[in-house]
Amino acid sequence: MTEADFRDVYSQQGRYDELLLPHVFGNASDVDLAAEVMRRCYGDPSTPGLDVCDLGCGTGRVTAALAPYAASLCGVDSSQAMIVAFTERFPDSRTVLADLPDAVTGFEPASFDVIGAFWSLSYPIMAYFESLDTDGITPHLDRSRAVAAARRLIDRIVRLLKPGGHLLIEFFDSDSPEQRVVSRLWERLAPHPGGDRSFSRQILLDALTRAERDGRGTLQVRHFDGIALAPDADAARGWFLHVHAKSHPLILNDRRTEPDVATFIAANQCRDGSVHLPAGVYLIEFTAGEDTDA
Ligand SMILES: C[S@@+](CC[C@H](N)C(=O)[O-])C[C@H]1O[C@@H](n2cnc3c(N)ncnc32)[C@H](O)[C@@H]1O
């Protein structure tokens, strides 16, 4: 295992698409969930007139639900490979290759009608609490400072919304059976700050609840149960090891990893060989008030 293999899923061109499993929540994919919110808020995308930004845009997979509404489209990601893929998909877009907090600080307040953040916000939030590299996880000792910095990041994102604008977030469900397996893998490197992996979601919701209480908008949180659909056990294994565990050498080399993952996959394998991993998503919407200076 070389250093380069760790986080290949984001840094190597095409790797994310190759490993990604479609997620279905009822009859809707995660992209459909975002599209439904856009339709409810803005109707059919007949006249694209909105300023749209996707934070942690990746290849632009979910951005596709927002793009038809965009007069201007901006994608932010810290991975060069992702930004290249995003630009190929949306050649007229603006891109920012940066760590999310830096990108957010670089935008003017009230810049966007719609901000998306799909499966991406947990990373910059957790980066305030711990550092992750090939040697493992190093907790940051000043917890209250980390909480304040994470809240400030969310606050700044809210302030990027124009009056009446929408922040639309898809956030992983740490309590789903799929994610409980993932938590077990990562917990072997270090205990989760705040006790468990719901912590990053709690930080996010706490910051948005405060913004709502301050009269800066309204918060809506919905949860959907669903499944991640793997065509076979190999694809499910790749999903756990190389997406969820990001090919981390300490996880891949741990002798408990393969049996843990294989047992869970076997328990969820269908007769035709496909694997239906029980998953969940939080769909979080924050709608800015008409007076965002409140
Ligand atoms: C799970 S992927 C989701 C990508 C895309 N939103 C989607 O749903 O397909 C997470 C994305 O967040 C990006 N990312 C992770 N940490 C980041 C950070 N600190 N700043 C900016 N982007 C980050 C990764 O490079 C990756 O593209």
The ligand as a MOL file (V3000), in Angstrom:
LIG
                    3D

  0  0  0     0  0            999 V3000
M  V30 BEGIN CTAB
M  V30 COUNTS 27 29 0 0 0
M  V30 BEGIN ATOM
M  V30 1 C -18.7050 11.5060 -1.2170 0
M  V30 2 S -18.0430 12.6440 -2.3860 0 CHG=1
M  V30 3 C -19.5430 13.4040 -2.9730 0
M  V30 4 C -19.3660 14.0370 -4.3140 0
M  V30 5 C -20.6520 14.5680 -4.9370 0
M  V30 6 N -21.2410 15.6210 -4.1410 0
M  V30 7 C -21.6420 13.4220 -5.1310 0
M  V30 8 O -22.6430 13.3630 -4.4030 0
M  V30 9 O -21.3950 12.5840 -5.9970 0 CHG=-1
M  V30 10 C -17.3370 13.9180 -1.3700 0
M  V30 11 C -16.6860 15.0420 -2.1660 0
M  V30 12 O -16.2660 16.0650 -1.2550 0
M  V30 13 C -14.9650 16.4790 -1.6040 0
M  V30 14 N -14.3290 16.9900 -0.3890 0
M  V30 15 C -14.0100 16.2880 0.7250 0
M  V30 16 N -13.4520 17.0980 1.6400 0
M  V30 17 C -13.4410 18.3450 1.1000 0
M  V30 18 C -12.9850 19.6150 1.5660 0
M  V30 19 N -12.4490 19.7520 2.7780 0
M  V30 20 N -13.0980 20.6760 0.7480 0
M  V30 21 C -13.6580 20.5500 -0.4940 0
M  V30 22 N -14.1060 19.3630 -0.9790 0
M  V30 23 C -14.0030 18.2780 -0.1910 0
M  V30 24 C -14.2940 15.2290 -2.1660 0
M  V30 25 O -13.1710 15.5250 -2.9740 0
M  V30 26 C -15.4440 14.6000 -2.9230 0
M  V30 27 O -15.5170 15.0580 -4.2410 0
M  V30 END ATOM
M  V30 BEGIN BOND
M  V30 1 1 1 2
M  V30 2 1 2 3
M  V30 3 1 2 10
M  V30 4 1 3 4
M  V30 5 1 4 5
M  V30 6 1 5 6
M  V30 7 1 5 7
M  V30 8 2 7 8
M  V30 9 1 7 9
M  V30 10 1 10 11
M  V30 11 1 11 12
M  V30 12 1 11 26
M  V30 13 1 12 13
M  V30 14 1 13 14
M  V30 15 1 13 24
M  V30 16 1 14 15
M  V30 17 1 14 23
M  V30 18 2 15 16
M  V30 19 1 16 17
M  V30 20 1 17 18
M  V30 21 2 17 23
M  V30 22 1 18 19
M  V30 23 2 18 20
M  V30 24 1 20 21
M  V30 25 2 21 22
M  V30 26 1 22 23
M  V30 27 1 24 25
M  V30 28 1 24 26
M  V30 29 1 26 27
M  V30 END BOND
M  V30 END CTAB
M  END
